[in-house]
Amino acid sequence: MTDIDGATILITGANGGLGAEFVTQALARGARRVYAAARTPREWGDARVVPLSLDVTDRDAIAQAADAAPDVDIVINNAGILRRGDLLTGDLADIEAMWETNTLGPLLVARAFAPRLVAASGALVNIGSVLSWYAAGKGYSMSKAALWSQTEGLRLELAPQGVHVMGVYLAYTDTPMNAGMDPAGMNTPADVVAQVYDGLVAGAGELLADDTTRAVRSRLSQVG
Ligand SMILES: NC(=O)c1ccc[n+]([C@@H]2O[C@H](COP(=O)([O-])OP(=O)(O)OC[C@H]3O[C@@H](n4cnc5c(N)ncnc54)[C@H](OP(=O)(O)O)[C@@H]3O)[C@@H](O)[C@H]2O)c1
């Protein structure tokens, strides 16, 4: 169980569709401080928000962010990219970029902030995807499947030290990641983020944000 009220929260990819909603709802729920970490930090118009420069593929930047945010209670590994293309014929640079951003980046962030999270009995949230369990996303699915495994592995290491680890899985959500697609039937960022914070408060280890994700998760042996 992790309180949002009074907490200090660091959000990666804070300028994105879900990221900005994580910032806004953290403030609405009484967060003491929010580190809005982004490749291009911006002002938020609230004294509780501290903009931080953070590219999650840059190890030096991660170390600097950990130094600049020594009082974090909750880390939300939200930054992510989606590149389309087949595994066999797609651009390998795209697959590598998704691996570095969606898989390795969150691990580097977790390693940098783990000592503080242990000291604070805090929480780590990793934003996965329904495509963690459905391979149609090809290189993106590969990166998010590995993030799923990473989240479970980190839980094995961090939970005994008092850190709440939560994996979040969701299907299509109306953010810039899906620009140009019909938003009808998509999740809203507001709904997903509200569920994440409710899940943290309730002590959930895994959040399945919508019916599609729940259906895929429950039929893992039947999907390919
Ligand atoms: N939208 C969906 O349907 C959906 C579904 C399942 C899972 N997700 C996951 O949800 C998370 C948030 O995505 P979103 O939908 O909110 O997409 P989004 O609006 O595109 O936001 C993604 C954010 O990640 C940031 N980012 C990308 N590479 C980064 C890097 N190397 N270092 C730091 N930040 C970086 C982007 O920063 P810039 O602003 O600098 O580009 C952007 O602000 C992602 O992990 C995504 O995979 C989304």
PDBQT file of the ligand as one rigid body, heavy atoms in Angstrom, charges set to zero:
ROOT
HETATM    1  N1  LIG A 301      -0.930   4.813 -25.617  1.00  0.00    +0.000 N 
HETATM    2  C1  LIG A 301      -1.084   3.502 -25.618  1.00  0.00    +0.000 C 
HETATM    3  O1  LIG A 301      -1.973   2.950 -26.327  1.00  0.00    +0.000 OA
HETATM    4  C2  LIG A 301      -0.231   2.638 -24.745  1.00  0.00    +0.000 A 
HETATM    5  C3  LIG A 301      -0.608   1.303 -24.572  1.00  0.00    +0.000 A 
HETATM    6  C4  LIG A 301       0.182   0.484 -23.778  1.00  0.00    +0.000 A 
HETATM    7  C5  LIG A 301       1.288   1.001 -23.152  1.00  0.00    +0.000 A 
HETATM    8  N2  LIG A 301       1.648   2.306 -23.337  1.00  0.00    +0.000 N 
HETATM    9  C6  LIG A 301       2.846   2.788 -22.671  1.00  0.00    +0.000 C 
HETATM   10  O2  LIG A 301       2.521   3.912 -21.897  1.00  0.00    +0.000 OA
HETATM   11  C7  LIG A 301       3.691   4.716 -21.701  1.00  0.00    +0.000 C 
HETATM   12  C8  LIG A 301       3.363   6.159 -21.988  1.00  0.00    +0.000 C 
HETATM   13  O3  LIG A 301       3.071   6.293 -23.367  1.00  0.00    +0.000 OA
HETATM   14  P1  LIG A 301       2.015   7.332 -23.947  1.00  0.00    +0.000 P 
HETATM   15  O4  LIG A 301       0.914   6.557 -24.514  1.00  0.00    +0.000 OA
HETATM   16  O5  LIG A 301       1.748   8.387 -22.939  1.00  0.00    +0.000 OA
HETATM   17  O6  LIG A 301       2.843   7.873 -25.186  1.00  0.00    +0.000 OA
HETATM   18  P2  LIG A 301       3.426   9.327 -25.499  1.00  0.00    +0.000 P 
HETATM   19  O7  LIG A 301       2.381  10.362 -25.352  1.00  0.00    +0.000 OA
HETATM   20  O8  LIG A 301       4.112   9.166 -26.801  1.00  0.00    +0.000 OA
HETATM   21  O9  LIG A 301       4.469   9.555 -24.335  1.00  0.00    +0.000 OA
HETATM   22  C9  LIG A 301       5.675   8.857 -24.265  1.00  0.00    +0.000 C 
HETATM   23  C10 LIG A 301       6.674   9.760 -23.584  1.00  0.00    +0.000 C 
HETATM   24  O10 LIG A 301       7.893   9.015 -23.448  1.00  0.00    +0.000 OA
HETATM   25  C11 LIG A 301       8.928   9.932 -23.677  1.00  0.00    +0.000 C 
HETATM   26  N3  LIG A 301      10.159   9.305 -24.110  1.00  0.00    +0.000 N 
HETATM   27  C12 LIG A 301      10.407   8.615 -25.238  1.00  0.00    +0.000 A 
HETATM   28  N4  LIG A 301      11.681   8.237 -25.283  1.00  0.00    +0.000 NA
HETATM   29  C13 LIG A 301      12.260   8.702 -24.145  1.00  0.00    +0.000 A 
HETATM   30  C14 LIG A 301      13.565   8.650 -23.614  1.00  0.00    +0.000 A 
HETATM   31  N5  LIG A 301      14.566   8.042 -24.259  1.00  0.00    +0.000 N 
HETATM   32  N6  LIG A 301      13.786   9.239 -22.412  1.00  0.00    +0.000 NA
HETATM   33  C15 LIG A 301      12.802   9.859 -21.756  1.00  0.00    +0.000 A 
HETATM   34  N7  LIG A 301      11.556   9.980 -22.215  1.00  0.00    +0.000 NA
HETATM   35  C16 LIG A 301      11.301   9.397 -23.402  1.00  0.00    +0.000 A 
HETATM   36  C17 LIG A 301       8.430  10.867 -24.767  1.00  0.00    +0.000 C 
HETATM   37  O11 LIG A 301       9.194  12.018 -24.653  1.00  0.00    +0.000 OA
HETATM   38  P3  LIG A 301       9.241  13.190 -25.731  1.00  0.00    +0.000 P 
HETATM   39  O12 LIG A 301       8.074  14.045 -25.322  1.00  0.00    +0.000 OA
HETATM   40  O13 LIG A 301      10.563  13.815 -25.494  1.00  0.00    +0.000 OA
HETATM   41  O14 LIG A 301       9.099  12.534 -27.071  1.00  0.00    +0.000 OA
HETATM   42  C18 LIG A 301       6.980  11.028 -24.380  1.00  0.00    +0.000 C 
HETATM   43  O15 LIG A 301       6.789  12.140 -23.550  1.00  0.00    +0.000 OA
HETATM   44  C19 LIG A 301       4.759   4.121 -22.631  1.00  0.00    +0.000 C 
HETATM   45  O16 LIG A 301       5.648   3.309 -21.883  1.00  0.00    +0.000 OA
HETATM   46  C20 LIG A 301       3.951   3.272 -23.595  1.00  0.00    +0.000 C 
HETATM   47  O17 LIG A 301       4.705   2.232 -24.158  1.00  0.00    +0.000 OA
HETATM   48  C21 LIG A 301       0.903   3.136 -24.112  1.00  0.00    +0.000 A 
ENDROOT
TORSDOF 0
